[in-house]
Amino acid sequence: MKRLLVLLITMCLAVPVVAQTGLPPAPYANRQLDDPQQEAAARDLMDELRCLKCQSQSIADSNAPMAGDMRSQVRERIAAGETPEQVRSWLVERYGNWVSYNPPIASAVTWPLWIAPIILLLAALWLARGRFRKPKDDE
């Protein structure tokens, strides 16, 4: 019985190892473009795009396989003649505004992200005003 339990626990712990992808990395994940101007445009764009897995890193800095795939897509599309803005639009359409570190203000989903800091600052000033106000003399 103990052997069966140990075998089941070992199999459960081994599942993540088996789940790793065996696919090779994307062709341009870690290889630069031949044209220096295209590579510079791709690098600038990759610095402005968020890794969907890491969430706190750009795709240029992330080692996640998904970030490598996104780097490759950016380089392939720029090498095909697309502008960085066209590539960004395609990625935003595919993954949503969250993929960009600079989401548009006009979107109904993102406007609270832009207005919330202003509201919090105003609320803090209002609370501080009441806190530091001199007491009135009661006559």
C-alpha positions as a Python dict, from the first residue, in 0.01 Angstrom:
ca = {
    (1, 'M'): (0, 0, 0),
    (2, 'K'): (284, 238, 87),
    (3, 'R'): (457, 165, -242),
    (4, 'L'): (141, 246, -435),
    (5, 'L'): (101, 573, -247),
    (6, 'V'): (466, 667, -313),
    (7, 'L'): (423, 578, -681),
    (8, 'L'): (110, 795, -710),
    (9, 'I'): (280, 1092, -541),
    (10, 'T'): (584, 1054, -767),
    (11, 'M'): (366, 1045, -1077),
    (12, 'C'): (175, 1356, -966),
    (13, 'L'): (498, 1546, -909),
    (14, 'A'): (641, 1433, -1243),
    (15, 'V'): (346, 1565, -1449),
    (16, 'P'): (484, 1924, -1480),
    (17, 'V'): (811, 1787, -1618),
    (18, 'V'): (628, 1588, -1885),
    (19, 'A'): (410, 1890, -1968),
    (20, 'Q'): (708, 2098, -2085),
    (21, 'T'): (698, 2175, -2453),
    (22, 'G'): (929, 1984, -2681),
    (23, 'L'): (893, 2235, -2961),
    (24, 'P'): (1200, 2422, -3079),
    (25, 'P'): (1214, 2796, -3010),
    (26, 'A'): (1071, 3032, -3269),
    (27, 'P'): (1324, 3118, -3544),
    (28, 'Y'): (1376, 3484, -3449),
    (29, 'A'): (1323, 3449, -3075),
    (30, 'N'): (1692, 3495, -2999),
    (31, 'R'): (1835, 3584, -3339),
    (32, 'Q'): (1858, 3939, -3469),
    (33, 'L'): (1748, 4061, -3809),
    (34, 'D'): (2017, 4121, -4073),
    (35, 'D'): (1909, 4481, -4136),
    (36, 'P'): (2024, 4702, -3842),
    (37, 'Q'): (1741, 4954, -3893),
    (38, 'Q'): (1476, 4683, -3888),
    (39, 'E'): (1634, 4526, -3580),
    (40, 'A'): (1641, 4863, -3402),
    (41, 'A'): (1271, 4915, -3483),
    (42, 'A'): (1192, 4563, -3360),
    (43, 'R'): (1391, 4614, -3036),
    (44, 'D'): (1218, 4946, -2966),
    (45, 'L'): (879, 4781, -3012),
    (46, 'M'): (974, 4477, -2801),
    (47, 'D'): (1065, 4710, -2513),
    (48, 'E'): (711, 4851, -2523),
    (49, 'L'): (529, 4516, -2522),
    (50, 'R'): (446, 4325, -2203),
    (51, 'C'): (520, 3954, -2165),
    (52, 'L'): (183, 3787, -2113),
    (53, 'K'): (330, 3519, -1889),
    (54, 'C'): (576, 3721, -1678),
    (55, 'Q'): (353, 4032, -1666),
    (56, 'S'): (623, 4250, -1515),
    (57, 'Q'): (877, 4223, -1795),
    (58, 'S'): (884, 4334, -2154),
    (59, 'I'): (912, 4066, -2419),
    (60, 'A'): (1267, 4190, -2485),
    (61, 'D'): (1372, 4104, -2126),
    (62, 'S'): (1170, 3788, -2065),
    (63, 'N'): (1300, 3434, -2104),
    (64, 'A'): (952, 3281, -2118),
    (65, 'P'): (880, 3070, -2429),
    (66, 'M'): (576, 3285, -2507),
    (67, 'A'): (790, 3600, -2502),
    (68, 'G'): (1030, 3429, -2741),
    (69, 'D'): (740, 3354, -2974),
    (70, 'M'): (626, 3715, -2955),
    (71, 'R'): (981, 3843, -3025),
    (72, 'S'): (995, 3617, -3328),
    (73, 'Q'): (656, 3741, -3452),
    (74, 'V'): (765, 4103, -3413),
    (75, 'R'): (1089, 4044, -3603),
    (76, 'E'): (921, 3840, -3878),
    (77, 'R'): (653, 4104, -3936),
    (78, 'I'): (902, 4391, -3938),
    (79, 'A'): (1125, 4195, -4179),
    (80, 'A'): (817, 4149, -4401),
    (81, 'G'): (783, 4528, -4424),
    (82, 'E'): (521, 4609, -4161),
    (83, 'T'): (568, 4921, -3950),
    (84, 'P'): (605, 4890, -3573),
    (85, 'E'): (261, 5052, -3533),
    (86, 'Q'): (104, 4787, -3758),
    (87, 'V'): (272, 4511, -3558),
    (88, 'R'): (156, 4668, -3229),
    (89, 'S'): (-200, 4693, -3363),
    (90, 'W'): (-192, 4328, -3465),
    (91, 'L'): (-66, 4221, -3121),
    (92, 'V'): (-323, 4437, -2942),
    (93, 'E'): (-598, 4289, -3160),
    (94, 'R'): (-473, 3941, -3082),
    (95, 'Y'): (-394, 3975, -2709),
    (96, 'G'): (-580, 4290, -2601),
    (97, 'N'): (-465, 4633, -2482),
    (98, 'W'): (-295, 4478, -2182),
    (99, 'V'): (-3, 4363, -2401),
    (100, 'S'): (107, 4724, -2446),
    (101, 'Y'): (279, 4924, -2172),
    (102, 'N'): (113, 5233, -2323),
    (103, 'P'): (-258, 5149, -2359),
    (104, 'P'): (-483, 5402, -2533),
    (105, 'I'): (-670, 5649, -2313),
    (106, 'A'): (-987, 5652, -2521),
    (107, 'S'): (-1074, 5285, -2465),
    (108, 'A'): (-1368, 5215, -2235),
    (109, 'V'): (-1164, 4945, -2064),
    (110, 'T'): (-850, 5152, -2003),
    (111, 'W'): (-985, 5494, -1904),
    (112, 'P'): (-1022, 5390, -1537),
    (113, 'L'): (-650, 5308, -1536),
    (114, 'W'): (-570, 5664, -1639),
    (115, 'I'): (-828, 5843, -1421),
    (116, 'A'): (-782, 5637, -1099),
    (117, 'P'): (-450, 5799, -996),
    (118, 'I'): (-603, 6147, -1035),
    (119, 'I'): (-905, 6050, -825),
    (120, 'L'): (-682, 5895, -557),
    (121, 'L'): (-463, 6207, -548),
    (122, 'L'): (-766, 6434, -510),
    (123, 'A'): (-904, 6212, -233),
    (124, 'A'): (-568, 6219, -52),
    (125, 'L'): (-555, 6600, -76),
    (126, 'W'): (-910, 6628, 56),
    (127, 'L'): (-829, 6399, 350),
    (128, 'A'): (-502, 6582, 420),
    (129, 'R'): (-683, 6918, 413),
    (130, 'G'): (-913, 6803, 691),
    (131, 'R'): (-630, 6649, 887),
    (132, 'F'): (-403, 6953, 886),
    (133, 'R'): (-665, 7225, 920),
    (134, 'K'): (-625, 7444, 1227),
    (135, 'P'): (-901, 7399, 1482),
    (136, 'K'): (-1146, 7685, 1504),
    (137, 'D'): (-1152, 7880, 1826),
    (138, 'D'): (-1478, 7833, 2009),
    (139, 'E'): (-1585, 8164, 2158),
}
